[in-house]
Amino acid sequence: MTTHRGADDLLSAGLGLAGLRATQPPSVADASAPTVDELRRRAIWTNWRGIADLGPGAHGESYGSLDPVPGREARALLKLPGARQPHRVLLQLPDRFDTTKPCVLVTASSGSRGVYGAIALAGGWGLPRGCAVIYTDKGAGTDWLAAPDRVAHQLDGRLGGEGAVAFELEQAPSGVAFKHAHSGDHPEAHWGEHVVQAARWGLAQIDALIADEAQFDASRVRMIAVGVSNGAGAVLQAAGLDAVDWDAVVAVSPNVWAGEGGRALLDYALEAALWMPCALQHPGFNHTPFARPGVGGMVRCASLHAAGMLAAADPAAQPDEALQHLHDSGWTDEALQSAAISQGLDLWRAVAAGYASAYLRAGPDAMPCGYRYDVLDAEGHARPASASERALWWSDASGIPPGSGVALLNPAEPVDALDPAWPGLVCLRDLASGADASSHALRAAMQATRARRPPADLPVYLLHGLADGLVPIDFSSRPYAAWVQAAPNRLQVEWIERAQHFDALVALPLLEGRYQALMPHAYAALDRAWAESKHDD
């Protein structure tokens, strides 16, 4: 239990709007041995900036508040029955928590972010209102391990020590390991259980913390589950378990695969990784930001043609054919416009390799198709991570590499190859569609991530941007909504025009004015969920 008041509050660790807008993270006195407070402050800075639009006229100005919220935090490492690795959970309990009208938000991190990953959504809406917020990293997070040893991150984020650690392996990896891909637990299949376990732990913590201070009636708790992206998929999974008495669920741009219909993330991420570099060479994307980060697009067209996947021999006609393939698979031009962002950031390859490894419960040195993660020197050769790099991964990383100095490598790809990503991606495609035991295991693991229907009387607020190119609405929320609405339900949907997946990128000069942010709509949905909840004030 830690106390956070004055210049170190719950909401922004004392940084406020100006500090969160700073382009450099908060400083540390010794980068190889940052203090607990320094790590926490950097983690909060990283996760606010990774999720929210903090530009002029956005969060903290036109909506939301970043005024200091004093209070207390409790942290723990919890394990699901049968799990090899724990998930991180965190309770933020503001001083103004009203024990007579208790409000609790339960959330899961987006992407594979650390335990503060949802602070811009759940914390940003709930803490200023006096709500307690319970977080889980849902078995993912930024507790990375690196060669040559197995020194791991403790509960407080520091590297090394004698206490319990958030991720450990029996053998040290030859490169870098991270929990989402290498835990051996297939965490995505259990995201709902992570949320439920976090909720129960958090309520018990609240009860224990305020037992000597005030009368607490748990039956009067107004409890809302909320998340964005993977975190939204997690709260929808939790809703389907019907294991907690939720008052409402708010899911924003969820990575959700409906019980019937839709497409799995790995399925369309692999398709995008293979086909999109060529399709984005179509003249219709001549003015699309990030569509052509290098010269590899036409090279990919040639790879597709050589593999018999494109019939057109004329290079000028190949982008047309690749684009038609994506259209036939359900991609809209609106989604493709913003999917170019993910292409430019190499997210499709990152998702494909990382999620395939998670589904097969592979270790860091046995990833499918020869992929691995490592730190590289200036010449592109693997090197040991420095003490300062490792010490700051917990606070600074965003979840899945590449990032924070860690690269995604496939040794089978020659360094001088014209299309170095091609062999690994084709290998993953063949794995996903093959007939051997590994292929069957991969597809079974994907099926295990399908959502269950929420209880018929549970209010569910589903929001999704029509321009989402990372988790396209037609593969996720639309089929989920159709499936839920085929039975008795209390689902409310909001499809948001000109909204893509990443609020943090809305204010970039290349994108300015093109997209609107999702978070104002998410906050408004939370307002509605609060107003319409079943508890009387």
N, C-alpha and C positions, 0 to 999 in steps of 0.2 A: 504494500500500500504506500503510495506516495501522494504528497500534497502539492497542489499547483495553484499558487496565488501570486498577486502582484505582477512582476515582470515575467512570470512563467505560468500562463494559464492553460486551461484544457484545450481551448479552441485553436489557438495559433502559437502556443508556446511563447507568448509575449512578442511575437513578430508583428502582429497586426497586418493591416493591408499593405502598408509600405514595405514591411519586411518580407512578406510573401511575394511581392512583386519584384523584389531584388533578383537580378539575373544570376547571382552567385549564391551558393548555399551558405548558411551561417558558418562562421569560422570555427576551427577547433585549435586548441593550444598545441596538441601533439597528435598529428594525424595517425600515427601508429598505435596510439592508445587513447582514443577519445573517451571522454567521461560519459556517464549515463545521461546526464542532462544535455550534453552536446549531441549525442546520438538521437535522443528523442526530438530535439529541436530540428535537426536536419531531416529526420524521418517525416515530421509534420510538414516542413517546408516542401520536401520532395513530393509528398502525396497531395497536398493542396495544388501545387503547380501541375501535377500530372493529370488532374481531373477537372479543375475549374477554369473558367474564363475569368482571369483576374485583371483584364484590361480596363481602360477607362469606360465608365458607365456600366460595368458588369457587376460581378459579385462584390458585395460590400458597399455598393453605391445605388444601383437600381433595384437590387433585391438582396436579401440576406444581410447578416451583420457579422462583423469581425471584432466587435467590442469584447474585451476580456471576459472570460467566463471562469471564475475561480471554482475549485473543487478538488476532488480526489480521483486517483486512478488505482485500479487493481489489475494485476496481470497474472496469467497462469498458462501452463502447458497442459492440455487435455488430450487424452487418447480415446478414440472410438474403440469399442470391443473388437479385438482382432487386428487392430492397426499396428504397423511397425513404428510409425512416426507420429508425434503429437501435432496438434494444430495450436497456434497461438490464439488466446482470447484476451480481451481487454475490456474493462468496465471504466467508463468515465461518468462520475457521479457529481453533478454540479451542486454547489452549496445551496442553491435556491430550489433544489428538488423538493416538490410538495408531497409530503407523505400522505396527505389526506386526499389528494387527487393525483396519484402517481402516474407518470408518463414514462414509458420505456420504448426506445427504438432498438431493434436488433438488426445487425447488418453484417454483410460479408464483403471482403475486399473485391474490387474489380480486377480483371486480368489475373495475374499471379502476384499481385502486390502484397506488401507486408501488412501487418495488422492495423496500421493506420490508413490503409488504402481507401476506406470509405469515409474519411473524416470530412471531406468537402460536401458530401451529400447528407449522411446521417448526422454527423456532428454539427455541420453547418446549419441544418434546420433544427435539430433537437436541442443542442446545448443552450443556445440563447433563450429557449422557451422553458428551461428548467428540466428538460427530459434527461433521464439517464440514457446512455448509449452503450450497447454491448456489441463488440466487434469480434469477428473471427477471420483469420487468414485462410480458412477452409482447407488447410493442409497444403498450401502452396507457400507463398511468402518469399522473403529475401535472405533466408538463412543458408547462404551458399557455402560450400566446402571446396577446398583447393589442395592440390599437391603442394608440398611433399608429405604432409601429415593430415590429421583429421581434426585439427583444432576447430571447434564449433562455437556458435553463438549461444550465449546464455539467455536466460529469461529477460534480462535487462538490455540485451542487444550487444553487450560487450563480447569480444572474442576471447576464448579460453576461460580458465577458472575451474573450480571444482563442482559447481552447481549443475542442475539439470540443463540439458541443451535441447534446442528445438529441432535439430536434424543431425543424425550421426550415421555413419556407415561402418561396417565391419572392416573394410579395407579402404585405405586412402585412394581417392581417384587419381588417375594419371594426369588429369587436367582439372576441370571445375565441375562440380555437381550441384544441382539445385533440387529442392524438395518436390516441386510439382512433377518434374520429369522422372526423378530418380528415387522417390521414397519407397517404391515397391507396393504402394497402397492403392493406386488408381484413385486419387482423391476425388476426381470429378464425379464419380459414381456415388459419392457419399457427401456431396456438398450440402444437401438438405439435412443430413444427420449432424454435420458440423454446426449448422445454424441452430438446430434444436438443442444440441448439447451446450452451446454457448449461451443460449437463452436461459436454460435451467441453471447453469452455473452463475450467470449474472444476477438472476433474481435471488439466488441464495446469498450472493455477496451483498446485495443491497439490504436484504433482511438482516444479515449479520452486522453490517456497518451502522445501520440506524436503529438497531434494537434498543440501544441505551439512550437514544436521543429523541425518539418519537414513536408513536403508535403507527405501525405499518400494516395495512390490510391488503395482502397480495391479491385478494379477489377483486379489488377495485383498480388494479393496474390497467391502464390503457396501453396496449402493446401493439406496435406496428413493426412489421418486417419490411425492410427497404434495401434495395441494392441497385447497382448499375452494371451493365455488361455481364461479366461472369458472376458478379455479386448478385445481380438480378436473377440470373439463372439459379443461383443457390437458394434465394428466398422462395422462388417458385417451386423448387424441389422440396423445400421445407414445408410449404403449404400443402403439397401433395401427400406428405406423410401424415398430416392431421394429428400431430403429436403435441401441439401447443395451442392454447386458446388465443389465437391471434385476433385482434380487432380488425386488422386490415393488412394487406400486403401491397406494396408499391414496387413495381418492377419497371426499370428504365432501360431500354435497349437490351433486353436480356439475350444472352447466349442460351437459348432454350431449344430443345428438340422435342416437339410435341409427341404425345403417345401415338399419334397417327399423322402421317404427312410430314412435311418439312424436310430439312436436310441437316445432317450433322456438321459441326464446324470443321472437323478434319476433312470431310468430303469436299466441301466447297473451298477450303483453304488450299488443298492440293490442286484442285482445278485452277484456282486463281494463280497459284505459283507457277504452274506449267503454261497456261494459256495467256494470262494477262499481259506479260511483257510484249507479246506480239500484237494482241488486240489493241493495245493502247497506241500502236503506231498508226492506227486508222486516222484519217484527216479530221474526223469529228472530235478528236482529242488534242488537236494542235495547240489549243490554248488552255489545256487542263493542267493546273499546277501539279508538279511531282510525277507527271505521267511518264516522263522520259529522263530518269536520273542519270543515264549513261548511254552508251552506244549499243547496249546488248539487246534491244528490242528486236531488231531485224535479224540478229544472230539467233534469237529464240525462234523466230519464224522459220529460219533455215533448219533448226534442230527438229521442229515439229514436222516439217516436210520430209526430212531425211528419215524420220521414224514412221512415216506413213500416216501421220495424224492430220496433216494438211494435204489436200490433193493439188492445190494450185502450185505450179512450178514457177510462175511469174512472181518475183518478190513483191511487186506492187499490189498483187491481188491477195497475198497471204494475210495481211491484217484484216481485210474484209471477211475472209473465211474464218479466222480466229474469233473475230467479234461475233459472227453469226453463231458460232459454236457456243459462246457464252450466253448469247440471247436465248438460244434453244434450251439452255440449262436453267434458265430463269433469271439471269442477271438483267437488270434494267440499265439503261444509259445513265440514269440518275445515280444508281448505286455505283456504277463503274467510274463515274466522275470522281467520287470521293474514295473509291477503292484504290485509285491511283496513289493516294496518300500512303496506304498500307504497302503498296508495291514499292514506292520510293523509300520506305523505311525498312524494307526486307522483312516485313511482318509475316507474309504468307509462308515463306520458308521456315521462319522461326516457329510459327504455330505448327506447321506440318511435322517438323522434326521433334519438337518438344512434346506435343500431344501424342504422337505415335509411340514415343518412348514411355510416356506415362501409361498408355493403354496396355502396353506389353510388359509393364512392370520391370523395365530394363534398368540395369545399373549404368553408371556414367561411362564405363568402358565396354559396354555391350549394347549400345544403342542400335536401333535398326538402321541398316544401310550404311553403317560405318560413320555416322555422325558423331561428333564429340564437341565439347566446349573447352576452350583454353584461352589463356592470356597470351598475346603476341607481342614480339618486339617490333622495332621499326622496319625490319626486313620481312616481317610476316612469319617468323618462326616462333614456336611455342616457348614460353619462358615461365619461370615461377612467378606467381603474383607477389607483389611487395606486401610488407606488413601493413602499410597504410591503405593499400587497395582493399585488402581483405577486411581490415577493421571497419571500413566505411561501406561495405556492400550492404549490410543490414539496413542502414539508414538511407543510402543513396540509390540503390538499385530499384528498378521498376517491376521486376518479376522474372520474366523470361529473357535470357540473352538472345541475340547480341545486345550488349549495352554494359555500361559501367566497366569498360575495359575488357570485357569477355566476348570472344568471337565464337560463332558457330561454324565448325569446320567439318568437312568430309574429306578424309585423306585420299579417297579414290578419285577426287577431282584434281587433275593436273593443274598446277599453278598457272601454266601458260595456255590452258584450254580457252577457246573462244567463248564457250558457254559453260563455265565451271560448275554452275549449280545444277545443270541438266542431269548428270548421272544419278545423283542422290535423289532428286525429285522423281525421276522415272522409277527408281527402285522403290520408293515409297508408294507410288501409284500401283506398281505391280504387287506390292505387299498388301495393299488395301483391297485389291480385286482378285488375289490369288486363291489357290485351292489347298495350300499346305496348312499345317497346324498353326503356324504363326499368323497366317492370314485369317483363319477362322477365329483365333483368339483376339485379334485386333477388332474384327467386326463385332464379336460378342461384347467386347469392352465398350465399343461405341454404343451398342444397343442398351447397355446398362446405364447410359446417361439420359435416356428418354425420361421426360417428365411424367408425373402422375397428375390426374385431375385434382384441383383443390376441392374442399368441401363445398357443397352447393350453397351454403349460407355464408360463406366467407367473402367479404368484399375484396376484390382484386383490381388494382388500378394498373393498367398496362400501357406504357408509353413507348413510342419508338419513332425515330426519325425516318422520314421517307427517303432521305438521301444517304442512309447508313450504308457504307461500303465495306465495313469490316464484318458486321453481323447483319447482312441484308434482311430487311423486314419480311420479304417474301419467303425466306428460308426459315424464319424463326417466329416472330411474333404473330404474323398473319395466320400461319397454319396452327399455331398454338391457340389463338383466339377462336378460330373456326372449330377446333376440336373441343375446347372447353364449352363453347356455346351450343354444341350439339346435345348437351345435357343441362339439367337445371344449374344455374350459376348466378353469381353476382359480379360478373366481370364487366369493367368499364374500360374502353379502349380510347386512346388518343394518338392518332397518327400525325406527326408534326412535320409540316412542310419546311423545306430548306434546312433540315437538321441532319447532321452526320454523326459519327460516333464519338469524336474527340472534342469536347468543349475547350480543352487546353490549346487547341490549334486555331480556334475561330478567329482570334485577333492577329494571327500571323499576317504580315504584309501581303503575301501571295494569296491569302484566302479572305482577307478583310472585305466584308460586305457580301460575301458569297453565301455564308451559312449563318444560321442563328443558333444560339446555345440551347442545350437541353435542360440545364439545371433550373432556370426559372420555371419551366413547366413541371419539373420534378418537385420543386418546392410547393408549387400550387396544388399538385396532386396530394402531397402530404397534408396541406391545409384542408383539402376536401376530406381526406381519410380521417383526419382529426375531428372535423366538424360532424361527420356522419357516423362516427364510431358509436357503439351501442351503450357506452357508459354515460350515465347522467352526471352532470357537474353538480 
